[in-house]
Amino acid sequence: MALKDVIANERRDAFMLCNEAIARGAFESNVKVVAFYPGAPTSEVLDTFSDALGALDYQMKIAPNSYIPMLEPSSPQEAKEMVKRAFEISERHGVPVIMRTVTRVNHQSGIVKLEDINMKEFKRVKWKDLKEEFTTLGEVARQKKLRMLERAGRLAEEFEGSEFNIVKDATSDVGVITSSVSYLYVLEALKILNLESKVKVLKLGTTYPMPRDLVGNFLKGLRKAIVVEELSPYLEREVCAIAKDANPSVAIFGKYSKTFSEAWEYNPSIVVKGIASALGLKYPDYDAVVEEARRLKGMIPERNPTFCAGCPHRATFVALNQALKAQAVKGKDHFFTNDIGCYSMWIFPPISHSDSSLCMGASVGVANGLSHAIEERPVAVVGDSTFYHATIPAIIDAVHNGNKFTLIILDNSVTAMTGQQSNPSTEFTAGWRQGKKVSIEGICRGIGVGFVEIVDSYDIKNNVEVFRRALEFDGLSVVISRRECALYGDRNKRRRGEPIIPFYVDKNICKRPYMCLRTFYCPAYEIDGDRQPRISPDICDGCSVCSKLCPFSAIKRPGAR
Amino acid sequence: MSFNIFICGVGGQGLVLLTSVMGNACVKSGKRAITGEMYGLSQRSGTVFVHMRIGKDAFSPLIPYGGADIIVALEAIEALRYVEYLKKGGIVLMNSRIMRPPVETSKIILEKGSKYITLEEIVSRLRGWTPNIAVVDAQGLARKAGNVNTENTVFLGCLSALESFPVEESHIRESISETVPKKTIEQNLKAFELGKKGSYDSLCKLVACRKG
């Protein structure tokens, strides 16, 4: 990560990820408070902020969603400029500003011009000096609505002349209207189709409030307008509405005309195809390229993401699956409801076990409902981070209503999936300042859960028995499977100077029952030429769990007797 | 004209660092660079890729199908997985190393007669797309450099040998020194050198290279 570029107080060019450019823009704007959902796909922004500043205040906010101006960048450089403009607009109009970034903007790197950082010290203010109004009831809300409408009108006028709206003129009766990363695909497509400076292009950077005059003037005299935007046809709807007055005879090509699909992320090939088909032009046969490649590749093994070597979740699930199997033999089936985190990967082959995996915190809610509706016992799984932010009300409901199911809380000390951010299970807060761990078992017991047990994720033999009792329990049973994330643990080990000692398979002892492979699916394993399991020393984390699965004790740590 | 590099491999092999080194070197060379990176479940052990484009007329962060001048595959199977991005007759620069996904291994123990895909099979299938395939023992060279994690830098060395690679070698070296962890600078520079030297026996017999 280009952290040094994010905080460097100098003017020069730097190669950075769009998310980093967003953070840089905020620093150049003298940002004081940042708030994020930790672990969103754009979590690098939070990481960048917390790594850079450590001491910023951290709080969560939910952006309101109406009458708020929206800016959409297409590149890292533009993202940085827009963040600065967004702060300026926000101050001047007293309104939050939404920066809408699609995935291919966030995960795009490019060269960014750094400007001065003028960070000033953060000082608390007196609330009563702010004289702002933060209530919304009754007449107050009605008056506020008026002011919001006035503000939106002022912003619309201002955006007519925004530097982020670009018109590329041409002598043509064809125009392309686009925004965000789609603008870059349009430029690429026009190059490929030899249409550069042969069609007009309007790139909108301010997409709410819409600069209606700008769009209307662009549409005047056009025979065809092609709208290129990802996801829902938002621009297209606006363009259609504006065209009704500005140029009712213009033919509009977009998602309504089926020129583009609402599904999938765009790429240059999709945009080339769309523009060419709207204009009746020939285009490179990308489908044929992809089809030829497909035939050439034949069967190649999938490479789904999977648990890292040493991941405590893998061990937890091996024990849980054994316990579930034993219950099934007794005729007691289960419904397995997964949640969102590293443990979601349990749905991928070769493991492929999960009856549902919907959204954060859904596992406990789904288990609550299904405990009244199905014959099988619901078994819910959730990680520490999601437990804190999205399941506690549902656990209260479960206890209050006497719902019967088993909840496994996978406590690996950090928000692992998105890169080891801290959460209330970590002894640090954002920016790695000392924080206080909040006890998961304390919360569960406080709510009144009748069965709360804590196990070490690696201790498979013991855990099968604990899970069995939890599954038999006549009520809500909670098992907290605790062991720090392997990557986080490795980082701590390296810091302490502890070595990571890989295991190996003793070929003289191994009789190839493949117990190490049948249920464990560790990426450190492969089969050698003799069909003998082999552990890759570069990948093995030395967790020892597979060695406990081997009935012949053939999996050893070097030097161990 | 832009130079388009499709980089792929397995999560954890250091693709992002490789991209940063090249990007910073582009800044030094005054070259425009833009990338599109994989997102989401691109953790350890999953497939990962980066579209890297250098040059004034590279607008889109993604390379169109059939538009990459070169595929740089840090793992052999991954070279095949993304072949649709390569120009016909483009260059494949690939690791000889294969990292077996657990799915493939579990199939072998569950299905009799099922076998691992081999390096030879991968290369022979790739030949249906291009004759220009260079296989590098990047892990071996990285070990030689004193740090097995410098496989990614070995590939930078290979790239630097290419005549068509638009970034100056001195800028790549500077960028390595500024971007990799301090303790590993020497090892990375060695890996770079070994990668570049190694190219003259393989890559450079297929395509034009700078004078060594």
Interface residues (C-beta under 8 A of the other chain):
Chain A: M1 A2 D13 A14 F15 L17 P41 S75 T103 R104 N106 H107 Q108 S109 G110 I111 V181 L184 Y185 L187 E188 K191 I192 N267 P268 S269 V272 P284 Y286 V289 V290 E292 A293 R294 L296 K297 G298 I300 P301 E302 R303 N304 P305 T306 C308 C342 M345 P349 P350 M417 L487 Y514 L517 R518 Y521 C522 P523 Y525 E526 I527 R531 D538 I539
Chain B: V10 G11 T19 S20 G23 N24 C26 V27 R32 A33 I34 T35 G36 E37 M38 Y39 G40 L41 S42 Q43 R44 S45 G46 T47 D57 A58 F59 S60 P61 L62 I63 P64 Y65 G66 G67 I77 E78 L80 R81 V83 E84 M99 R100 P101 P102 V103 E104 T105 S106 K107 I108 I109 Y116 I117 R125 L126 G128 W129 V148
